Amino acid sequence: IDFDLILENIKDLNSLVGEGISQIEHTPRGARLRRPEPLPLTLYRNGMVVGHGAFRPYQHPGTQQCLQDIMDGYFPSELQPRYPDGV
């Protein structure tokens, strides 16, 4: 696993979705500025944790696909249903 590539691509993906930039959130009484909540990704020697989910070993096929998506420069496909515009 190329951790340097993963970290570099995560920085690039974060900039694509406007990391640190507030977005307009419409409310019943008008609108307000809101910063999107980040989704933490914690990398360990033998696995990773996405958000507040369970530990996922690197040998698991789903974990391998997630990391391959990031190494290819894409948002993980497993996150697309929940975050269609990226996270």
C-alpha positions in Angstrom: 0.0 0.0 0.0 1.4 3.3 -1.0 0.5 5.5 1.9 2.2 8.6 0.5 0.0 8.3 -2.7 -3.1 7.8 -0.6 -2.4 10.9 1.5 -1.6 13.0 -1.6 -4.7 11.9 -3.4 -6.9 12.5 -0.3 -5.6 16.1 -0.2 -6.4 16.5 -3.9 -9.9 15.0 -3.4 -10.5 17.3 -0.4 -9.7 20.4 -2.5 -12.1 19.2 -5.2 -15.0 19.3 -2.8 -14.0 22.6 -1.3 -12.5 21.6 2.0 -13.0 24.5 4.5 -15.5 26.3 2.2 -18.9 27.0 3.6 -22.0 26.0 1.7 -25.5 27.5 1.7 -28.0 25.4 3.6 -31.6 26.3 3.1 -33.8 26.3 6.2 -37.5 26.9 6.7 -36.8 30.5 7.8 -34.2 31.3 5.1 -30.7 30.1 4.7 -27.4 29.8 6.6 -23.8 29.0 5.9 -22.7 25.6 6.9 -19.4 23.8 6.7 -19.7 20.2 5.5 -18.8 17.6 8.2 -15.6 15.8 7.3 -15.4 12.1 7.1 -12.4 10.9 9.1 -10.2 8.2 7.6 -7.7 6.6 10.0 -5.0 4.4 8.5 -3.2 1.9 10.7 -0.4 -0.5 9.9 -2.8 -3.4 9.4 -6.1 -1.8 8.5 -8.3 1.3 8.5 -11.4 2.9 9.9 -13.7 5.1 7.8 -15.8 7.6 9.9 -16.9 6.0 13.1 -17.2 2.6 11.6 -15.6 -0.7 12.4 -11.9 -1.5 11.9 -11.3 -2.9 8.4 -8.2 -5.1 7.7 -6.4 -4.3 4.5 -6.9 -7.9 3.3 -10.7 -7.4 3.1 -11.8 -7.0 -0.5 -14.0 -4.0 0.3 -11.0 -2.3 2.0 -8.8 -3.0 -1.0 -11.4 -1.6 -3.4 -11.7 1.6 -1.2 -8.0 2.1 -1.2 -7.6 1.4 -4.9 -10.2 4.0 -5.7 -8.3 6.6 -3.7 -4.9 5.5 -5.2 -6.5 5.9 -8.7 -7.6 9.5 -7.7 -11.3 8.8 -7.2 -13.7 9.1 -4.3 -14.3 5.6 -2.9 -17.2 4.1 -4.8 -18.7 2.8 -1.5 -19.3 6.4 -0.4 -21.1 7.5 -3.5 -24.6 6.6 -2.4 -24.2 8.7 0.9 -22.0 11.5 -0.6 -22.8 11.9 -4.3 -20.9 15.2 -4.5 -17.8 13.8 -2.6 -16.9 14.2 1.1 
